[in-house]
Amino acid sequence: MGSLNRETYVLDYTGKIVFHLDSYLEGAKHAEEALKYIKSQD
């Protein structure tokens, strides 16, 4: 069986990756951390 991995990216309006999270065991953390990053940019 292959390795499973979860990655989350947030891109800006130009398509540039501005946030990246790579975590296999902490799936719920992805939405929380991505939202936290987005809110910090206001």
C-alpha positions, 0 to 999 in steps of 0.5 A: 500500500502506498503512503497517504499524505494530506496537503493543504494550500492557500493561493493568492489572487495571482495563483502564488502559494502563500500557505502550505501545510503538510500533515498526515495525522492531523486532518482537522488541523488543515482547515483550522490553520488555513483559516487562521492564515487567511484571517491574519491577512486582513 
